[in-house]
């Protein structure tokens, strides 16, 4: 069964335009506003 990105041409175009730099920037923003260790219960 194809995923929504594969069946929606507009989403497919959007995904094609995402670069590795975009993904790194988004991950960095998430890391700045959340502490994943705390959320998962591994905080020291």
C-alpha positions, 0 to 999 in steps of 0.5 A, a space after each residue: 500500500 503506497 504512503 500518502 507522500 507517494 500518492 499525493 503529487 503536491 507532497 511528492 514535490 515538497 519532499 523532493 525539494 527538502 535537502 539534507 541541510 533542511 533536515 539538519 536545521 529542523 533537528 537542531 531547532 527541535 533539540 534547542 526547544 526540547 530535552 529528549 533525554 528528560 522526555 524519555 526518562 533518562 535524565 541524570 
